[in-house]
C-alpha cells in the first residue's frame, strides 16, 4: 500500500515537472518577445497598449500555472 502510494507520488511529480517545463518555457519566451515589442513600438501607441495587456495576461497565466504546479 505504501509502495503503491510512493509510486503514484513519483509519477505525479514527474508529470508536474514535465508540465512545469512545457508551460513555463513558452510563456517566458512570449513574455520576452512582448517586452522587446513594447520597447520598440513607440510609433504605434495603440499597439503598445495592446501589447501591455497581453503582457499582463501572460504574467497572470504564468502565476496561475506556478500555483497549480506547487499545490
Secondary structure as the mmCIF struct_conf table of DSSP 4:
data_model
#
loop_
_struct_conf.conf_type_id
_struct_conf.id
_struct_conf.beg_label_comp_id
_struct_conf.beg_label_asym_id
_struct_conf.beg_label_seq_id
_struct_conf.end_label_comp_id
_struct_conf.end_label_asym_id
_struct_conf.end_label_seq_id
HELX_RH_AL_P HELX_RH_AL_P1 UNK A 2 UNK A 39
TURN_TY1_P TURN_TY1_P1 UNK A 40 UNK A 40
TURN_TY1_P TURN_TY1_P2 UNK A 42 UNK A 43
HELX_RH_AL_P HELX_RH_AL_P2 UNK A 45 UNK A 70
#
